[in-house]
């Protein structure tokens, strides 16, 4: 039996979604895309992925706020999260942790 892990990529940049999604698909993962934090929250009500890859900086709701919301929901509270960011501010690392 082959297990296919599902990864949700959350980013407001379509090119990043495409690029990261392509790499993950080549490695055999099932990929779901969300163009915003709100979109991600709506999608996880229907299907919870095995892993989130979240852009730290997005309009309306940033990745840290999305992470906090995901951690309060029983079905996503233990789902692993990886942050993507182009910002090298050490405070972002502290906030993410």
ChimeraX attribute file (.defattr): number of C-alpha atoms within 10 A of each C-alpha:
attribute: neighborCount
match mode: 1-to-1
recipient: residues
	/A:1	3
	/A:2	4
	/A:3	7
	/A:4	11
	/A:5	12
	/A:6	19
	/A:7	22
	/A:8	23
	/A:9	29
	/A:10	28
	/A:11	25
	/A:12	18
	/A:13	13
	/A:14	12
	/A:15	10
	/A:16	15
	/A:17	21
	/A:18	13
	/A:19	11
	/A:20	14
	/A:21	20
	/A:22	14
	/A:23	12
	/A:24	16
	/A:25	14
	/A:26	9
	/A:27	9
	/A:28	13
	/A:29	16
	/A:30	16
	/A:31	21
	/A:32	17
	/A:33	21
	/A:34	20
	/A:35	15
	/A:36	23
	/A:37	25
	/A:38	13
	/A:39	12
	/A:40	22
	/A:41	16
	/A:42	12
	/A:43	16
	/A:44	15
	/A:45	11
	/A:46	8
	/A:47	11
	/A:48	17
	/A:49	20
	/A:50	16
	/A:51	18
	/A:52	24
	/A:53	19
	/A:54	26
	/A:55	24
	/A:56	24
	/A:57	18
	/A:58	19
	/A:59	11
	/A:60	9
	/A:61	13
	/A:62	16
	/A:63	23
	/A:64	20
	/A:65	15
	/A:66	20
	/A:67	21
	/A:68	12
	/A:69	14
	/A:70	20
	/A:71	15
	/A:72	11
	/A:73	12
	/A:74	9
	/A:75	14
	/A:76	21
	/A:77	13
	/A:78	13
	/A:79	14
	/A:80	14
	/A:81	18
	/A:82	13
	/A:83	18
	/A:84	16
	/A:85	14
	/A:86	8
	/A:87	11
	/A:88	8
	/A:89	9
	/A:90	8
	/A:91	10
	/A:92	15
	/A:93	13
	/A:94	8
	/A:95	9
	/A:96	15
	/A:97	7
